[in-house]
Amino acid sequence: MACTLSDFASRFGGELLGDAGLEITGVAPIERAGAHEIAFVSQAKYLRDVESTQAGALILPPEGRDRTERPRIITTNPYLYFARVSALLNPEPRPEPGIHATATVHAEASVPKSASIGPGAVIGRGVKIGERCAIGPNCVIGEQVTIGDDCLFHASVTIYPNCVLGSRVILHGGCVIGSDGFGLANDQGRWVKIPQVGRVLIGDDVEVGAGTTIDRGALDDTVIEEGVKLDNLIQVAHNVHIGAHTAIAACTGIAGSAKIGKYCMIGGAAMIHGHLEIADKVKISANTLITKSLTKPGTYTSALPFNEHSEWLKNAVHLRNLDKMVSRIKELEKRISELEGKKQP
């Protein structure tokens, strides 16, 4: 697909400088973009790259307006502008509508003519699939699942029975929606499984990465609100509630019944304990362990930075003895205070 710079400006705004009729066929990094590709600079400190680029056009912040004579679009958020341009030039491919000969669709499932069901897919009894959905190869959709319009499921997605998904949901390969939560009761050393009878409810415009698992609720539902973006290999346990437009990076683990607010950003490999609440607009750094509720917006970090191994071992010793050190410091402060009191006339 090709567009002119004027096409971008008319769709997405921004100040267009230079040849408005320049045809752009793709996006590329600024250091290797060619004559019919567009690149971007999101921060002023990288504007030095503008001088050497061979890109046909650029997306720049306001401070880069006069750094080059190349055709350019000036915008306050170059990264967002680039994302929209890239989406326009690289539309998501969709298979032709129809049910593949090797797919298995239950007679009581509802599949519109506009939907595509890939090879080896299994669609269970009572499933309702929305218009223009694309269900990839070897997906398994359990009984009584409801799926909104324009959803895209890549290969080998599994959705357990009774889950409900909104419109424009994207599920990447191998993700599992609605598997049993880790609910167990102890009977004299033996584990007794607690039936997980809730559902998973997913709102509109949610994207779930490859290999991510979202467990069904034990009694209530697990809820993923609209616009949530989940990276690959995330564990979302039973009865978790994730607020609208929250983004969570790979390898994060969220324990049961945690409630995460709207517009949060959670870094990779963060760990969140169960039965706590996280306020709206909270940012959690990578590798951070959250053990209690966060009641106000802000950035929270607990991970220690790495250092050379022998130095780390020394610091680890100090950490193990930190409580003893605190007690000794308090005792020294008390003795100093007593000595100072004796010196006073």
N, C-alpha and C positions, 0 to 999 in steps of 0.2 A: 504494500500500500504506500502511496506517495501523497504528500500534502505540501502546499506552499506555506510560507511563513504567515501570509495574510490569513490562511485558513486557521492556523493556531491562534493568532491574535483575535480573530472574530469569535472563536469558540471560548478561549480561556482568558482573554484580556491581555494586559501588559502593554508596555510602550515598544512599538516596533520601529527599529532604526535600520536603514539599509534596504536592500532589494527585497521588497515584499513578495515578489513573484518567484523567489528562489524555491526550487522543488526539493523537498527533504524526503528521503526514502527510509531513514533509520536513525537510531540513536547510538551513541558510542562514547567511551571515555574520552576526555579532552585530549589525552596524549596520543590517541591513535584514530581519532575521528577523521573521516575523509570529506571530500568536497560536497557530497550530498547527504551528509549526516549532521546531526545537531548534538552538541555537548552542553554541559552546564557547569557552573561554578556556584556553589552554595554559600561559601564564606569568603570574606574579603582577603584572608591570608593566602588563598589559593589563586588569586587573580594574576599572579606571576605567570601561571601556565597559559594565560590568554595570548601572550606574546609569541609563543612558539607553536601553537596549535595549527593544524591544517583543517579544522572543522569548517564546514560550509557556513554554519551559523551557530550562535551561542545563546544560552539563557543565563542572564547575569543579574546580580543584585544591583541596587541603585548606585553603589559606589564604583561599579565597574562600567558605568555608562560610557565614559570617555577613554577607556583603556585600550580600545581597538576600533578599527574602521570596519571590521567584518560585520555582516548582517547579524543583528542581535535583538533579543527581546529582553526588556528590563522589567523585573518583577521583584516584589518584596520577599517572595518565597520561591526561589529557583528550584529547590528540590521538589516541591509539590507540583510546580509547573512542568518540570521534567517528567514526573510520574504520569501526569495527564497526557502529555505528548506521546510518551512511550506506549500508554494504553491505546491511544488512537492509532498509532502506527503498527501495533502488534496485537490485534484483536484475538481473543481466546478462540482457538479453533473449536468448532462444534460438529459432531458427526451428523450424518443425515438422519432424519426422523425414521422411526421404524423399530421393530423388534427382531433382533438377530435370530437366525434359525436355531442356534444352540442355547438360547436363553430359555428359562423356565418361568412362565408367568401364570400364577394361579387364576383359575376361571373367575374368582370373586374379587380379583384386583382391578383397580381402575387406572388405566394407562391411556392418556389422550394420544391422538394421532400425531401431535406435534413433538412428542417425547421420543427419545432414542434409548433403547435398551441393548447394551453391548453383549458380545459373545460370552456365554457361560454365566450370565447374571441370573439370580434367582429372586423372584418377586413373590412374596407370600400372600396368604389369604387376607383380604380386606385392606390391602395397601392402597393408598390414594396418592397418585403422583400428579404434580401440577403440570401446567403447559410448558412446553419447550425444555423440559429437563433432559439432561444427558446422564445416564447411568452407565458407568464404564464396565469393562470386562470383569467378570467374576465377582461383581458386587453381590452382596446378600442383604436383602431388605426383609426384615421379619414381619410377622403378622401385625395388621392393624397400624402400621406406620403411616403417618401423614406427612407429605412432602409438598412444599409450596412451589411456586412457578420459578422457572429459569435457574434451577439448581444444577450444579455440575459436580458429579462424583467420579473421581478418578478410579483406577483399577483397584479391585480387592477391598473396597470399603465394606464394612459390616455394620448394619444397624439392627439392634435387637428389637423385639416386639414393642409396640405401643408408643414408641417415641414420636415426637412431633417436631418437624423442622419448618422454618419459615421459607420465604422466597430468597432467591439469589444466594443460597448457601453453597460454599465450595468446600468439599471434603477431599483431601489428598490421599494418595495411595496407602492402604493398610490401616487407616485410622478406624477405631472401633467406638461406636456410639451406643451406650445403653448396656454395657456389660455389667455384671453383678458387682456391687460395692463390696468392700472387705468387711463384712459384718459377721462377727463370730462371738458366741458366748462360751465361757469356759465351764465345763462340767468335770470337776475333779481331775484337771490336767488334760482332758480331751476337749477338742474344739467342736462346737455345735454350730452349724451354719444357720444364720438368720436370713430368711427369705427376703429378697430385695424386690419390693412390690411397687416402687415408684417408677417414674419415667425420666427421660431426658427431654427437656423443652429447649429448643434452639430458635432464636429470633432471626429476623431478616438480616441479610448481608454479613453473615458470620463466615469466617474462613478457619478451617481446622487443618493443621499440618500433618504430614505423613507420620504414621506410627503413634499419633496421639490417641489417648484413651479417655473417654468421658463416661464415668460409671453412672448407672441409674440410681435413683434415690432409694433409700431403705423403706421409708414410708411416704415422705413428701417427695417432690420432684427435684432433680438436679436442673438448674436453670442457667442458660447462657443467653444473655440479653442481646439485643440487636447490635450489629457492628463490631462485635468482639473478634479479635484476631489472635488465634493460637498458633504458635510455631510447632515445629516437629517435636515428637517424643516428650510430650507433656502428659502428666498424670493428673486428672481431675477426679477426685473421689466423690463418693455418694453425698447427695444433699448440698453440694457446693452451689453457691449462687455468685455468678460473675456479672457485674454491672455493665451497662451499655458502653461500647467503644473503648473497652479496656484491651490492651495489647500485652501478651505474655510470651517471652522468648523461650527457646528450646530447653528441654530437660528440667523444667520447673516441676515441682511436686506440690500439690495442694491437698491437704488432708480433709477428711470428711466434715461437712457442715460449716466449713469456712465461708464467710460472706465477704466478697471483694466488691468495692464500690465502682462507680462509673469513672471513665476517663483515667484509669490507673495505667501505669507502665511498670512491668515486672521483668527484671533482667534474667538472663539465662541461669539455670541451675539454682534458682532461689527455692527455698523450702518454707512452706507456710503451714503452721500447725492447725489442727482442726478446732472447730467451735470458737473461732475468733472472728472479729469484724475489722475490715480495713476501710477507711473513709474514702470518699471520692477524691480523685486527683492526687493519689499517692504514687510516688516513684520508689521502687525497691531495686537496689543495685544487685548486680550479678552475685551469685553465691551467698546471698544474705539469708540468714535463718530468722524467721519471724515467729516468736513464741507467745506474743500477747497482742491484743487488739491495738490498732493504730487509729486514733480518734480524730486526727486532724491532717490536712494535706501537708506534704513535704517529702523530702528525699531521705530514705532510711538505708543504712549500710552497716553490715556487721562483719564482712569478710576481711581477714588480715591480708595485706599485700605480701607477695612472695619475696623471699630473699635467698641468699646462698645457704646451702643445706647446713653447714657447720654453724652458721650464725643463727639459723632457725632453731637448731637444737638448744643453743644457749638460751634463746628467748623462751622456748618451751619450758625449760627448767624454771625460769623466773615466773612464768604464768602459773605453773603448778604450785609455787610457793607464795602466790600473791596474797592469799588470805593471812598467812603467817606474817608477811611483811607489813600488811596493814595493821595488824595487832601490835607489832613492834613499834611502828611509827606512832600509833596512838599512845603507847606507853612512854615513848621518848618525849612526845609533846606534853604529856602529863608531868613528867619529871622536870622538864624545862620550865613549865609554868610554876611548879613548886619552888624551884631554885630562884626564879625571878621574884617570886613573892617574898622569899626570905631576904633578898637584897634590899627590898624597899625599906626606908627608915620608919 
